[in-house]
């Protein structure tokens, strides 16, 4: 089954804050991290969340008794603009009687195959911008 396109919009609300909407979801994004998460913080949430969901799904499909999962994200950033992430470390804390091999396999499958967020950061993504000016 084909995945539908992702459609989102942002509306500037002042300073570096925007209201972001996609489907029924709305949130505040703020470059100063005061009124809401910054774009890079949202990227961290997205990477960690995507991989966490994959890991839970894969471990549970393997019929392992997973009781809980916590993920800690640590991203190093370049010190000069564009201050991009230069490295990402994710630490998965698995609660339950789950073998290390099962966790290792789930993380690898997520990172290499299933996580749409981390795989969207690859260099081969088509990136197009357009604009219009309305006086």
SULLINDA-V72282 format. One record per run of one state. SS is the DSSP state (H for helix, E for strand, - for the rest). FROM is the first residue (numbers start at 1). TO is the last residue. If there is no record, write none. Layout:
ss/from/to
SS/FROM/TO
SS/FROM/TO
This chain:
ss/from/to
-/1/8
E/9/14
-/15/16
E/17/22
-/23/24
E/25/30
-/31/36
E/37/37
-/38/38
H/39/61
-/62/64
E/65/77
-/78/84
E/85/97
-/98/99
H/100/114
-/115/115
H/116/119
-/120/135
